[in-house]
């Protein structure tokens, strides 16, 4: 066996450069490059390997460790998990900054490889700069914080350990059910230590993403449940996209006349105007979707985690409704006491569809019922898109202009605030895979970095980040990366002077509202009740090298969007929108917990209402 002497960091990069995945006969290079910020814990190890190692992996400079991981997560999401970026940092705060984004990846089942530097394995510098000392356990470093948010964690204490670790890492990164953040902590001395690695370790590896077919017995059980139903309802989740099952879903709904509702991750599987697409479901759902959910007698959940927003804290559906759940992840498949079908969504829809055809199954919705529900909802969306108050911009009116003005195949990115609810309800997806919402973790600050990741994934498409002012202020450092890399994204800031989404939630549960708007301190009361803080986001973005606009009317916004299409480099459009001009809850409820005793009668009343909802919720 031929060996090659390399440092551990050099071997790591050489291995990553030779990883490929294959799905349905198509092969894809898996690791696209390294995004990083250098410090004393990685610059002389990983940094040297990137500079002189001779791999084909490009290095992209990040400007906030959390932001660069968001970029990597968004890239993998937009690529349907068929490609990733790895992220490298120093030890200490640089590493810890990635923990939040690691959770984003794991919650959303998106593969990302994190390579934080770590303290010396030899322990001779003791303590090293940025080391946290745990007197009771000297094996602990800050990187142990990654354990609960990673699907796989390892620490390389000897250079030869790298080989078994990377094989296991690739297992998780390419697993459709158990993927998420993979963290391999790299002590800064071990990164630079040499070892005679077998050359065969660096051969090209193709990881075959085989579709899991459903078991015959599971299909029969699902078919029997569906056949008994008269008013079935489909909930389409992100698994529809990841298994490339959108066409199969469309054919299934058309064949058996079953309406389709969408989760945030599943939105866009059917275009907005498809006859069986009735929109979102749950807390951010449409009126059509939520009303049909209340009257359905069976749910067919396809590739969804059935999270609380989808189920409206288990109140969106009849308490005794049966659920058939198609999923590759058993944890998800058994939720809500479902009849689980462990399978790839595409193969399962085809198998169940073939069996239902043989039995001549059709739903029994009343003639025109779905058309009328969908038509009424479309009229409501049009009404909201038409809102144009005289005293400023409405959020729904601005979204209407944006939805109509941008390219049909443009990708929009969002994650937090009131925008996810408005987008889930109102956004009209014209081309699949253009609606990119991170709503598993709803992480403020994902928007700008995520848009960059989407742009890396699909450079030929226009990408728009829609961000509230709170989310933008939380994290926008990768706007500078866009400038460096020559990647154009258009960031649209909805400035409503605060965390108005939570402000609304607060007031809806009895509070007068405080601590969520951006206001000056007026007195010593402890509450921020002074005049609003004014922020000039345009000048702020110009300093980072972005072209900026600040339209004041919907007509100006429409004109700006057209002009901005011709601009090179990142663009920031600042919109001053009126608070409270978003959408309503459309007969949905969300359980957040309300104080059982309070000096406010409104809070006590809100608690009583919550108790009534809880009593009517599905218990499991």
C-alpha positions as CSV (number, residue, x, y, z in Angstrom):
1,X,0.0,0.0,0.0
2,X,1.3,3.4,-1.0
3,X,1.4,6.1,1.7
4,X,1.6,9.9,1.4
5,X,2.8,12.1,4.2
6,X,0.5,14.9,5.0
7,X,-0.5,17.1,7.9
8,X,-3.9,16.2,9.3
9,X,-5.4,19.5,7.8
10,X,-3.9,18.7,4.4
11,X,-5.4,15.2,4.5
12,X,-8.8,16.5,5.5
13,X,-9.0,18.9,2.6
14,X,-7.7,16.3,0.1
15,X,-10.4,13.8,1.3
16,X,-13.2,16.4,1.1
17,X,-12.2,17.3,-2.4
18,X,-12.8,13.7,-3.6
19,X,-16.4,13.3,-2.3
20,X,-19.3,12.9,-4.7
21,X,-23.0,12.0,-4.4
22,X,-25.2,10.2,-6.9
23,X,-29.0,10.3,-7.2
24,X,-31.1,8.8,-10.0
25,X,-28.0,8.3,-12.1
26,X,-26.7,11.9,-11.8
27,X,-23.4,12.5,-10.1
28,X,-22.7,15.7,-8.1
29,X,-19.5,17.0,-6.5
30,X,-20.4,17.2,-2.9
31,X,-18.0,19.6,-1.1
32,X,-17.9,22.9,-3.0
33,X,-15.4,24.8,-0.9
34,X,-14.5,26.2,2.5
35,X,-16.0,29.2,4.1
36,X,-13.9,30.5,7.0
37,X,-12.5,33.1,9.4
38,X,-8.9,32.5,10.5
39,X,-7.6,32.8,14.0
40,X,-4.7,31.4,16.0
41,X,-6.6,28.1,16.2
42,X,-6.8,27.3,12.5
43,X,-4.7,29.7,10.4
44,X,-1.4,27.7,10.6
45,X,-3.2,24.4,10.1
46,X,-6.3,24.7,7.9
47,X,-5.0,28.0,6.6
48,X,-1.7,26.5,5.4
49,X,-3.5,23.5,3.9
50,X,-5.8,25.8,1.9
51,X,-2.9,27.9,0.7
52,X,-0.5,25.2,-0.2
53,X,-2.4,21.9,-0.2
54,X,-3.1,21.9,-3.9
55,X,-6.8,20.9,-3.7
56,X,-9.6,22.3,-5.9
57,X,-11.5,23.7,-2.9
58,X,-11.9,27.5,-3.1
59,X,-11.8,29.5,0.1
60,X,-14.5,32.1,0.8
61,X,-13.8,34.7,3.5
62,X,-16.7,35.0,6.0
63,X,-17.3,38.1,8.2
64,X,-19.3,36.5,11.0
65,X,-19.0,32.9,11.9
66,X,-22.8,32.4,12.4
67,X,-23.4,34.2,9.1
68,X,-21.0,32.0,7.1
69,X,-22.7,28.8,8.4
70,X,-26.1,30.3,7.4
71,X,-24.6,30.8,4.0
72,X,-23.5,27.1,3.9
73,X,-26.9,25.9,5.2
74,X,-28.8,27.9,2.6
75,X,-26.5,26.6,-0.2
76,X,-27.3,23.0,0.8
77,X,-31.0,23.7,1.1
78,X,-31.2,25.4,-2.3
79,X,-29.2,22.5,-3.8
80,X,-31.7,20.0,-2.4
81,X,-28.9,18.7,-0.1
82,X,-26.8,17.6,-3.0
83,X,-23.8,19.8,-2.2
84,X,-22.3,21.5,0.9
85,X,-19.7,24.0,2.0
86,X,-17.5,23.3,5.0
87,X,-16.8,26.0,7.6
88,X,-13.6,26.6,9.5
89,X,-13.0,28.8,12.5
90,X,-10.5,29.4,15.3
91,X,-11.1,28.2,18.9
92,X,-13.1,30.0,21.5
93,X,-15.6,32.7,20.4
94,X,-15.1,32.0,16.7
95,X,-16.1,28.4,17.2
96,X,-19.0,29.3,19.6
97,X,-20.4,31.8,17.1
98,X,-21.3,28.8,14.9
99,X,-23.4,27.0,17.5
100,X,-26.7,28.8,16.6
101,X,-26.3,28.1,12.9
102,X,-25.4,24.5,13.7
103,X,-28.8,24.2,15.3
104,X,-30.4,25.8,12.2
105,X,-28.9,23.0,10.1
106,X,-29.9,20.2,12.4
107,X,-33.5,21.3,13.0
108,X,-34.0,21.8,9.3
109,X,-32.3,18.5,8.4
110,X,-29.7,20.3,6.2
111,X,-26.1,19.0,5.9
112,X,-23.3,21.3,6.9
113,X,-19.7,20.4,8.0
114,X,-18.2,22.5,10.8
115,X,-14.5,22.4,11.5
116,X,-13.8,24.5,14.5
117,X,-10.3,24.8,15.9
118,X,-9.7,23.4,19.4
119,X,-7.3,23.6,22.3
120,X,-3.9,21.8,22.2
121,X,-4.2,18.1,22.4
122,X,-0.8,18.0,24.0
123,X,-2.0,20.4,26.7
124,X,1.5,22.0,27.0
125,X,0.2,25.6,26.5
126,X,-2.1,25.6,29.5
127,X,-4.4,27.4,29.3
128,X,-4.1,28.6,25.7
129,X,-5.7,31.9,24.6
130,X,-9.5,31.6,24.5
131,X,-9.6,28.3,26.4
132,X,-12.3,27.8,28.9
133,X,-11.2,25.8,31.9
134,X,-13.5,23.3,33.5
135,X,-11.8,22.2,36.7
136,X,-13.8,19.0,37.0
137,X,-13.2,17.8,33.4
138,X,-10.0,18.8,31.6
139,X,-11.2,17.2,28.4
140,X,-13.9,19.9,27.9
141,X,-13.5,22.8,25.5
142,X,-16.0,25.3,24.1
143,X,-16.6,22.9,21.2
144,X,-18.5,20.5,23.5
145,X,-21.3,23.1,23.2
146,X,-21.8,21.6,19.7
147,X,-22.8,18.2,20.9
148,X,-26.5,18.8,21.5
149,X,-26.9,20.6,18.1
150,X,-24.9,18.3,16.0
151,X,-26.0,15.0,14.4
152,X,-22.4,13.8,14.6
153,X,-19.5,15.1,16.8
154,X,-15.9,14.2,17.0
155,X,-12.6,15.6,18.2
156,X,-9.4,14.5,16.4
157,X,-6.7,13.9,19.0
158,X,-4.4,12.0,16.7
159,X,-3.9,12.6,13.0
160,X,-4.8,9.0,12.1
161,X,-8.2,9.3,13.8
162,X,-9.2,11.5,10.9
163,X,-9.8,8.6,8.6
164,X,-12.6,6.8,10.6
165,X,-14.1,10.1,11.6
166,X,-14.5,11.4,8.1
167,X,-16.1,8.1,6.9
168,X,-18.7,8.5,9.7
169,X,-19.1,12.2,8.9
170,X,-20.0,11.4,5.3
171,X,-22.5,8.9,6.5
172,X,-24.4,11.6,8.3
173,X,-23.9,14.3,5.7
174,X,-25.5,12.1,3.0
175,X,-28.3,10.6,5.1
176,X,-31.7,11.9,4.1
177,X,-33.2,11.2,7.6
178,X,-30.4,11.8,10.1
179,X,-28.5,14.7,8.4
180,X,-27.7,18.0,10.0
181,X,-24.7,19.7,11.4
182,X,-21.5,17.5,11.5
183,X,-18.9,19.0,13.8
184,X,-15.3,17.8,13.8
185,X,-13.2,19.7,16.4
186,X,-9.6,20.1,15.3
187,X,-7.0,20.8,18.0
188,X,-4.6,23.4,16.6
189,X,-1.5,21.3,17.2
190,X,-3.0,18.1,15.6
191,X,-4.0,20.1,12.5
192,X,-0.3,20.6,11.8
193,X,1.0,17.1,12.7
194,X,2.0,14.8,9.8
195,X,1.0,11.2,9.3
196,X,1.7,8.6,6.5
197,X,-1.9,8.4,5.2
198,X,-2.7,5.5,2.8
199,X,-3.1,7.0,-0.7
200,X,-6.3,4.9,-1.2
201,X,-8.0,7.1,1.4
202,X,-8.0,9.9,-1.1
203,X,-9.6,8.1,-4.0
204,X,-12.8,9.4,-5.5
205,X,-15.8,8.3,-3.4
206,X,-19.3,8.3,-4.7
207,X,-22.0,8.2,-2.0
208,X,-25.1,6.7,-3.6
209,X,-28.3,8.3,-2.4
210,X,-30.6,5.3,-2.9
211,X,-34.3,6.0,-2.7
212,X,-36.0,4.0,0.0
213,X,-39.0,2.1,-1.4
214,X,-42.1,1.6,0.9
215,X,-42.8,-1.8,2.4
216,X,-45.8,-3.5,0.7
217,X,-47.6,-3.9,4.1
218,X,-47.1,-0.2,4.9
219,X,-48.6,0.8,1.5
220,X,-51.6,-1.5,2.0
221,X,-52.3,0.0,5.4
222,X,-52.0,3.5,4.0
223,X,-54.3,2.7,1.1
224,X,-56.9,1.1,3.4
225,X,-57.0,4.3,5.5
226,X,-57.2,6.6,2.5
227,X,-59.9,4.5,0.9
228,X,-62.1,4.9,3.9
229,X,-61.8,8.7,3.8
230,X,-64.2,11.0,1.9
231,X,-62.4,14.3,2.7
232,X,-58.6,13.6,2.8
233,X,-56.2,16.5,2.9
234,X,-52.5,16.5,2.0
235,X,-49.9,18.4,4.0
236,X,-46.8,18.8,1.7
237,X,-43.5,19.3,3.6
238,X,-39.9,19.9,2.7
239,X,-39.4,16.2,1.9
240,X,-41.4,16.7,-1.3
241,X,-38.7,19.0,-2.6
242,X,-35.7,17.0,-1.3
243,X,-37.0,13.8,-3.0
244,X,-37.9,15.7,-6.2
245,X,-41.5,14.6,-5.7
246,X,-43.4,17.7,-6.8
247,X,-44.5,16.2,-10.1
248,X,-45.7,13.0,-8.3
249,X,-47.6,15.1,-5.7
250,X,-49.3,17.1,-8.4
251,X,-50.3,13.9,-10.3
252,X,-51.5,12.3,-7.0
253,X,-53.7,15.3,-6.1
254,X,-55.2,15.6,-9.6
255,X,-55.9,11.9,-9.9
256,X,-57.7,11.5,-6.6
257,X,-59.0,15.1,-6.3
258,X,-57.3,15.7,-3.0
259,X,-56.5,19.3,-1.9
260,X,-52.9,20.1,-1.0
261,X,-51.8,22.4,1.9
262,X,-48.2,23.5,2.3
263,X,-45.8,23.9,5.2
264,X,-43.1,26.6,5.0
265,X,-40.6,24.1,3.7
266,X,-43.1,22.5,1.3
267,X,-44.4,25.7,-0.2
268,X,-43.9,25.8,-4.0
269,X,-44.3,22.1,-4.5
270,X,-47.4,23.2,-6.5
271,X,-47.6,26.6,-8.1
272,X,-50.0,29.0,-6.4
273,X,-52.6,28.8,-9.2
274,X,-52.8,25.0,-9.3
275,X,-56.4,24.0,-8.9
276,X,-55.7,21.7,-5.9
277,X,-53.3,24.0,-4.0
278,X,-55.3,25.6,-1.2
279,X,-52.3,27.3,0.4
280,X,-50.7,27.1,3.8
281,X,-52.0,25.4,6.9
282,X,-51.7,26.2,10.6
283,X,-50.7,29.3,12.4
284,X,-49.5,31.0,9.2
285,X,-52.0,29.2,6.9
286,X,-54.6,30.4,4.5
287,X,-58.3,30.6,5.3
288,X,-59.0,28.0,2.7
289,X,-56.3,25.6,4.0
290,X,-57.3,26.1,7.6
291,X,-61.0,25.6,7.0
292,X,-60.5,22.5,5.0
293,X,-58.2,21.2,7.7
294,X,-61.0,21.6,10.3
295,X,-63.4,19.5,8.2
296,X,-61.1,16.8,6.8
297,X,-61.4,13.1,7.9
298,X,-57.8,12.0,7.0
299,X,-54.4,13.7,6.7
300,X,-51.8,12.5,4.3
301,X,-48.6,14.1,5.6
302,X,-45.7,14.0,3.0
303,X,-42.2,14.8,4.2
304,X,-43.2,17.0,7.1
305,X,-42.1,17.2,10.8
306,X,-45.7,18.3,11.7
307,X,-44.3,21.1,13.8
308,X,-46.5,23.3,16.0
309,X,-46.9,26.0,13.4
310,X,-48.2,23.4,10.9
311,X,-50.6,21.9,13.3
312,X,-51.5,25.2,15.0
313,X,-50.4,23.6,18.3
314,X,-52.5,20.5,17.5
315,X,-55.7,22.5,17.0
316,X,-55.7,22.8,13.2
317,X,-57.1,19.4,12.7
318,X,-60.0,17.5,14.2
319,X,-58.9,15.9,17.4
320,X,-59.7,12.4,16.2
321,X,-58.5,12.7,12.6
322,X,-56.4,9.8,11.2
323,X,-53.0,10.6,9.8
324,X,-51.0,8.7,7.2
325,X,-47.4,10.0,7.4
326,X,-44.9,9.4,4.5
327,X,-41.3,10.1,5.7
328,X,-37.8,8.8,5.6
329,X,-37.4,9.7,9.3
330,X,-39.2,7.5,11.7
331,X,-39.2,10.2,14.4
332,X,-41.3,12.3,12.1
333,X,-43.4,9.5,10.6
334,X,-44.9,8.5,14.0
335,X,-45.9,11.9,15.2
336,X,-49.6,12.5,16.0
337,X,-50.0,8.7,16.3
338,X,-49.8,8.4,12.5
339,X,-49.9,5.3,10.3
340,X,-46.2,5.5,9.3
341,X,-44.9,4.7,5.9
342,X,-41.1,4.8,5.9
343,X,-40.2,5.7,2.4
344,X,-38.9,8.2,-0.1
345,X,-41.8,10.5,-0.9
346,X,-41.6,10.1,-4.7
347,X,-41.6,6.3,-4.6
348,X,-44.3,6.2,-1.9
349,X,-46.7,8.5,-3.7
350,X,-46.3,6.4,-6.9
351,X,-46.9,3.2,-5.0
352,X,-49.9,4.4,-3.1
353,X,-51.3,6.1,-6.2
354,X,-51.0,2.8,-8.2
355,X,-52.9,0.9,-5.5
356,X,-55.6,3.5,-5.2
357,X,-56.1,3.6,-9.0
358,X,-56.7,-0.2,-9.0
359,X,-59.4,0.3,-6.4
360,X,-61.0,3.2,-8.3
361,X,-60.7,5.7,-5.4
362,X,-61.8,9.3,-5.5
363,X,-62.4,11.8,-2.8
364,X,-66.0,13.0,-2.2
365,X,-65.7,16.8,-1.9
366,X,-68.7,18.6,-3.0
367,X,-68.7,19.9,-6.6
368,X,-67.0,23.2,-6.7
369,X,-66.1,23.2,-3.0
370,X,-62.3,23.4,-3.5
371,X,-62.6,25.9,-6.4
372,X,-64.8,28.2,-4.3
373,X,-62.6,28.0,-1.3
374,X,-59.5,28.7,-3.4
375,X,-61.2,31.5,-5.3
376,X,-62.3,33.2,-2.1
377,X,-58.7,33.0,-0.7
378,X,-57.3,34.4,-4.0
379,X,-59.6,37.4,-3.7
380,X,-58.4,38.0,-0.1
381,X,-54.7,37.8,-1.2
382,X,-55.5,40.3,-4.0
383,X,-57.2,42.6,-1.5
384,X,-54.2,42.5,0.8
385,X,-51.8,43.1,-2.1
386,X,-53.8,46.2,-3.0
387,X,-53.5,47.9,0.3
388,X,-52.0,51.3,-0.2
389,X,-52.6,53.6,2.8
390,X,-52.1,57.3,2.4
391,X,-49.8,57.6,5.5
392,X,-47.1,55.1,4.5
393,X,-46.4,51.7,3.1
394,X,-48.3,48.6,4.1
395,X,-46.4,45.4,4.5
396,X,-48.8,43.4,2.4
397,X,-49.0,46.0,-0.3
398,X,-45.2,46.1,-0.6
399,X,-45.1,42.3,-0.8
400,X,-47.7,42.4,-3.6
401,X,-45.6,44.8,-5.6
402,X,-42.4,42.7,-5.0
403,X,-44.2,39.5,-6.0
404,X,-45.4,40.9,-9.3
405,X,-42.2,42.9,-10.1
406,X,-39.4,40.4,-9.6
407,X,-38.5,37.7,-12.1
408,X,-40.8,34.6,-12.0
409,X,-37.8,32.3,-11.2
410,X,-36.2,34.6,-8.7
411,X,-35.4,33.1,-5.3
412,X,-36.7,34.8,-2.2
413,X,-35.1,34.1,1.2
414,X,-36.6,34.8,4.7
415,X,-36.6,33.3,8.2
416,X,-38.0,35.5,10.9
417,X,-40.3,38.2,12.1
418,X,-43.8,38.8,10.7
419,X,-42.7,38.2,7.1
420,X,-42.8,34.4,7.3
421,X,-46.5,34.5,8.1
422,X,-47.3,37.0,5.4
423,X,-45.1,35.2,2.9
424,X,-46.6,31.7,3.7
425,X,-50.1,33.1,3.3
426,X,-49.7,35.5,0.4
427,X,-46.6,34.8,-1.7
428,X,-47.6,33.4,-5.1
429,X,-45.0,30.9,-6.2
430,X,-44.8,30.8,-10.0
431,X,-41.8,28.5,-10.3
432,X,-40.9,25.7,-7.9
433,X,-37.8,25.9,-5.7
434,X,-38.0,29.7,-5.5
435,X,-39.5,30.0,-2.0
436,X,-36.6,29.6,0.5
437,X,-37.8,30.0,4.1
438,X,-35.8,28.8,7.1
439,X,-38.6,28.3,9.5
440,X,-37.5,25.2,11.4
441,X,-35.5,27.4,13.7
442,X,-36.7,30.8,12.4
443,X,-33.3,32.3,13.1
444,X,-33.1,36.0,13.0
445,X,-30.1,37.1,10.8
446,X,-30.4,34.2,8.4
447,X,-31.8,36.3,5.6
448,X,-28.7,38.1,4.1
449,X,-26.3,35.2,4.7
450,X,-28.9,32.8,3.4
451,X,-29.4,34.8,0.3
452,X,-25.7,34.6,-0.4
453,X,-25.9,30.8,0.0
454,X,-28.8,30.6,-2.4
455,X,-26.9,32.7,-4.9
456,X,-23.9,30.4,-4.7
457,X,-26.2,27.5,-5.3
458,X,-28.0,29.1,-8.3
459,X,-25.8,31.9,-9.7
460,X,-27.9,32.3,-12.8
461,X,-31.0,33.3,-10.8
462,X,-31.8,36.6,-9.1
463,X,-32.0,36.2,-5.3
464,X,-33.9,38.5,-2.9
465,X,-33.5,38.6,0.9
466,X,-36.6,39.9,2.6
467,X,-35.7,41.0,6.1
468,X,-37.3,42.8,8.9
469,X,-35.2,45.6,10.5
470,X,-34.7,43.5,13.6
471,X,-33.4,40.5,11.6
472,X,-31.2,42.7,9.5
473,X,-29.7,44.4,12.5
474,X,-29.1,41.0,14.1
475,X,-26.7,39.9,11.3
476,X,-25.8,41.3,7.9
477,X,-22.0,40.9,7.8
478,X,-22.1,38.7,4.8
479,X,-23.2,41.6,2.7
480,X,-19.5,42.4,2.6
481,X,-18.8,38.8,1.4
482,X,-21.2,39.5,-1.5
483,X,-19.1,42.6,-2.4
484,X,-15.9,40.5,-2.2
485,X,-17.2,37.6,-4.2
486,X,-19.0,39.8,-6.8
487,X,-22.3,38.1,-6.0
488,X,-25.4,40.2,-6.4
489,X,-28.3,39.8,-4.0
490,X,-31.0,42.3,-3.4
491,X,-31.9,42.9,0.2
492,X,-35.3,44.4,0.9
493,X,-35.5,45.7,4.5
494,X,-39.0,46.1,6.0
495,X,-38.3,48.7,8.6
496,X,-41.2,48.9,11.1
497,X,-39.1,50.2,14.0
498,X,-38.8,47.1,16.1
499,X,-39.6,43.5,16.7
500,X,-43.3,44.1,15.7
501,X,-44.1,40.5,15.2
502,X,-43.5,39.8,18.9
503,X,-45.0,43.1,19.9
504,X,-48.2,42.0,18.2
505,X,-48.0,38.6,20.0
506,X,-47.4,40.3,23.3
507,X,-50.5,42.6,22.9
508,X,-52.7,39.7,21.7
509,X,-52.2,38.0,25.1
510,X,-53.2,40.9,27.3
511,X,-50.1,43.1,27.4
512,X,-50.1,46.8,26.7
513,X,-46.9,46.1,24.8
514,X,-43.3,47.1,25.7
515,X,-39.7,46.2,25.0
516,X,-40.2,45.2,21.4
517,X,-40.2,48.5,19.6
518,X,-37.0,50.5,18.9
519,X,-37.6,53.5,21.2
520,X,-35.5,55.9,23.3
521,X,-35.6,55.6,27.0
522,X,-38.0,58.4,28.2
523,X,-37.9,58.0,32.0
524,X,-36.7,55.7,34.8
525,X,-39.8,53.4,34.6
526,X,-37.7,50.5,33.2
527,X,-39.8,50.5,30.1
528,X,-38.7,51.8,26.7
529,X,-41.5,54.2,26.0
530,X,-39.8,57.2,24.3
531,X,-39.8,58.3,20.7
532,X,-38.9,55.8,18.0
533,X,-35.2,55.4,17.1
534,X,-34.5,56.4,13.6
535,X,-32.1,54.3,11.6
536,X,-30.8,55.2,8.1
537,X,-30.4,51.8,6.7
538,X,-29.4,53.2,3.3
539,X,-26.3,55.0,4.5
540,X,-25.5,51.9,6.7
541,X,-25.5,49.6,3.6
542,X,-23.6,52.1,1.4
543,X,-20.7,52.0,3.8
544,X,-20.4,48.2,3.1
545,X,-20.4,48.8,-0.7
546,X,-24.0,48.2,-1.6
547,X,-26.2,50.2,-4.0
548,X,-29.2,51.5,-2.1
549,X,-32.7,52.8,-2.6
550,X,-35.4,54.1,-0.3
551,X,-38.7,54.3,-2.1
552,X,-41.6,56.0,-0.3
553,X,-44.6,54.8,-2.3
554,X,-45.7,51.5,-3.9
555,X,-45.2,53.2,-7.3
556,X,-41.7,54.2,-6.4
557,X,-41.0,50.6,-5.2
558,X,-42.2,49.1,-8.4
559,X,-39.8,51.5,-10.4
560,X,-36.9,50.8,-8.0
561,X,-37.2,47.0,-8.4
562,X,-37.0,47.4,-12.2
563,X,-34.0,49.7,-12.0
564,X,-32.2,47.5,-9.5
565,X,-32.3,44.5,-11.9
566,X,-29.6,46.2,-13.9
567,X,-27.4,47.1,-11.0
568,X,-24.2,45.1,-10.4
569,X,-23.2,43.9,-7.0
570,X,-25.5,43.8,-3.9
571,X,-28.5,46.1,-3.6
572,X,-30.3,47.2,-0.5
573,X,-33.8,48.6,-0.7
574,X,-35.1,50.3,2.5
575,X,-38.8,50.3,3.0
576,X,-40.4,52.2,5.9
577,X,-43.6,50.1,6.5
578,X,-46.4,50.8,8.9
579,X,-46.6,48.5,12.0
580,X,-49.7,46.3,12.1
581,X,-50.1,46.1,8.3
582,X,-49.5,42.4,8.0
583,X,-51.9,39.5,7.9
584,X,-54.3,38.1,10.4
585,X,-54.3,34.6,11.9
586,X,-57.2,33.2,9.7
587,X,-58.9,31.0,12.3
588,X,-55.6,29.6,13.7
589,X,-54.1,29.6,17.2
590,X,-50.6,29.2,18.5
591,X,-49.8,28.0,22.0
592,X,-47.2,30.2,23.7
593,X,-48.2,30.1,27.4
594,X,-50.1,32.9,29.1
595,X,-49.7,33.9,32.8
596,X,-52.3,32.2,34.9
597,X,-52.4,35.0,37.4
598,X,-51.7,38.7,36.6
599,X,-52.5,42.2,37.7
600,X,-53.9,42.7,34.2
601,X,-57.4,41.6,33.6
602,X,-56.6,41.3,29.9
603,X,-53.9,38.8,30.7
604,X,-56.3,36.8,32.8
605,X,-58.8,36.8,30.0
606,X,-56.2,35.7,27.5
607,X,-55.2,32.8,29.8
608,X,-58.9,31.7,29.9
609,X,-59.0,31.7,26.1
610,X,-55.8,29.7,26.0
611,X,-57.2,27.0,28.3
612,X,-60.2,26.7,26.1
613,X,-58.0,26.1,23.0
614,X,-55.8,23.6,24.9
615,X,-58.9,21.6,25.9
616,X,-59.9,21.2,22.3
617,X,-56.4,20.3,21.0
618,X,-55.3,16.9,20.0
619,X,-53.5,15.4,23.0
620,X,-50.7,13.6,21.0
